[in-house]
Amino acid sequence: DLIKHMAKVDKVAAAFCGQRRAPRQAKAAMQAKMSVEDLSEAELKGKTVLIRCDLNVPLNADLEITDETRITSSVPTIKYLCEK
């Protein structure tokens, strides 16, 4: 039921904001988080992968990028997945 699910999401979100303790199941779910490198080649073969990258970068008055860290830090993940 959507309302029960949203209530559960609110509890977990509040715990991340330090408002109250996270439920036990949420703590277990946080520990199970995987990285891209945890995926085997067999798990990726023939699959389409969607990558979400936050590429908002600061610009100066001339609209030139002043810090390209977000862009350059995304490149290794993209290359890794393209090679698989």
C-alpha positions as a Markdown table, in Angstrom:
| # | Residue | x | y | z |
|---|---|---|---|---|
| 1 | Asp | 0.0 | 0.0 | 0.0 |
| 2 | Leu | 1.4 | 3.3 | -1.1 |
| 3 | Ile | 0.7 | 5.2 | 2.2 |
| 4 | Lys | 2.5 | 2.6 | 4.3 |
| 5 | His | 5.5 | 2.6 | 1.9 |
| 6 | Met | 5.7 | 6.5 | 2.1 |
| 7 | Ala | 5.5 | 6.4 | 5.9 |
| 8 | Lys | 8.4 | 3.9 | 5.9 |
| 9 | Val | 10.4 | 6.2 | 3.5 |
| 10 | Asp | 9.7 | 9.2 | 5.7 |
| 11 | Lys | 11.1 | 7.3 | 8.7 |
| 12 | Val | 14.3 | 6.4 | 6.9 |
| 13 | Ala | 14.8 | 9.9 | 5.5 |
| 14 | Ala | 14.3 | 11.4 | 8.9 |
| 15 | Ala | 16.9 | 9.1 | 10.3 |
| 16 | Phe | 19.4 | 10.3 | 7.7 |
| 17 | Cys | 18.7 | 13.8 | 8.8 |
| 18 | Gly | 19.4 | 12.9 | 12.4 |
| 19 | Gln | 15.8 | 13.4 | 13.5 |
| 20 | Arg | 15.3 | 9.9 | 14.9 |
| 21 | Arg | 16.8 | 6.4 | 14.8 |
| 22 | Ala | 16.6 | 4.4 | 11.6 |
| 23 | Pro | 14.5 | 1.2 | 11.8 |
| 24 | Arg | 16.5 | -2.0 | 12.0 |
| 25 | Gln | 15.6 | -3.1 | 8.4 |
| 26 | Ala | 16.9 | 0.3 | 7.0 |
| 27 | Lys | 20.3 | -0.2 | 8.7 |
| 28 | Ala | 20.6 | -3.7 | 7.1 |
| 29 | Ala | 19.6 | -2.2 | 3.7 |
| 30 | Met | 22.3 | 0.5 | 3.9 |
| 31 | Gln | 25.0 | -2.1 | 4.6 |
| 32 | Ala | 24.0 | -4.1 | 1.4 |
| 33 | Lys | 24.8 | -1.2 | -0.9 |
| 34 | Met | 26.9 | -2.2 | -3.9 |
| 35 | Ser | 29.3 | -0.3 | -6.1 |
| 36 | Val | 29.6 | -0.6 | -9.9 |
| 37 | Glu | 32.7 | -2.7 | -9.4 |
| 38 | Asp | 30.7 | -5.3 | -7.5 |
| 39 | Leu | 28.9 | -6.1 | -10.7 |
| 40 | Ser | 30.4 | -9.0 | -12.7 |
| 41 | Glu | 30.9 | -9.0 | -16.4 |
| 42 | Ala | 28.2 | -11.7 | -16.7 |
| 43 | Glu | 25.7 | -9.5 | -14.8 |
| 44 | Leu | 26.4 | -6.6 | -17.2 |
| 45 | Lys | 26.7 | -8.5 | -20.5 |
| 46 | Gly | 23.9 | -7.6 | -22.9 |
| 47 | Lys | 22.3 | -5.1 | -20.5 |
| 48 | Thr | 21.6 | -1.4 | -20.8 |
| 49 | Val | 22.9 | 0.6 | -17.9 |
| 50 | Leu | 21.5 | 3.9 | -16.8 |
| 51 | Ile | 24.0 | 6.2 | -15.1 |
| 52 | Arg | 22.9 | 9.3 | -13.2 |
| 53 | Cys | 25.6 | 11.9 | -12.9 |
| 54 | Asp | 25.3 | 15.2 | -11.2 |
| 55 | Leu | 27.2 | 17.4 | -13.7 |
| 56 | Asn | 26.1 | 20.8 | -12.4 |
| 57 | Val | 29.4 | 22.7 | -12.2 |
| 58 | Pro | 30.2 | 26.2 | -11.1 |
| 59 | Leu | 30.6 | 28.9 | -13.8 |
| 60 | Asn | 32.2 | 32.3 | -13.7 |
| 61 | Ala | 30.8 | 35.5 | -15.1 |
| 62 | Asp | 32.0 | 34.5 | -18.6 |
| 63 | Leu | 30.2 | 31.1 | -18.3 |
| 64 | Glu | 33.5 | 29.2 | -18.1 |
| 65 | Ile | 33.6 | 26.1 | -15.8 |
| 66 | Thr | 35.6 | 27.0 | -12.7 |
| 67 | Asp | 35.7 | 23.5 | -11.2 |
| 68 | Glu | 35.4 | 20.4 | -13.3 |
| 69 | Thr | 35.7 | 17.8 | -10.5 |
| 70 | Arg | 32.2 | 16.4 | -11.0 |
| 71 | Ile | 32.8 | 15.8 | -14.7 |
| 72 | Thr | 36.2 | 14.2 | -14.3 |
| 73 | Ser | 35.2 | 12.0 | -11.4 |
| 74 | Ser | 32.4 | 10.5 | -13.5 |
| 75 | Val | 34.7 | 9.4 | -16.3 |
| 76 | Pro | 36.2 | 6.3 | -14.6 |
| 77 | Thr | 32.8 | 4.8 | -13.9 |
| 78 | Ile | 31.6 | 5.5 | -17.4 |
| 79 | Lys | 34.8 | 3.9 | -18.9 |
| 80 | Tyr | 34.5 | 0.9 | -16.6 |
| 81 | Leu | 31.0 | 0.2 | -17.7 |
| 82 | Cys | 31.8 | 0.7 | -21.4 |
| 83 | Glu | 34.6 | -1.8 | -21.2 |
| 84 | Lys | 32.2 | -4.4 | -19.7 |
